[in-house]
Amino acid sequence: MAAEPTPPHAHLLLCDDDPQLRQLLASFLSDHGFKVSLAADGRELQRLFRAGATFDLVILDVMLPGASGLDLCRELRASSAVPIMMLRNL
């Protein structure tokens, strides 16, 4: 089954604890027409969702301080159908 195309000016949430990678990815995505919101950890991600923010895609680091990205993915999936892309730094 083919993935649906990303809407123009899609709003992405990038959650990664590495500030350099977070900024690099945010700059790249912004330069390509995406609106990007940032979260440095799971608490920020949860705060954004609790505040009612909506996103077209969540880019979520697997290894985060506190809660793991996999745990956060499970939590999001229980309450939202937003697509989630897992990110892993090597």
Secondary structure by P-SEA (a helix, b strand, c coil): ccccccccbbbbbbbcccaaaaaaaaaaaaaaccbbbbbccaaaaaaaaaacccccccccccccccccaaaaaaaaaaccccbbbbbbcc
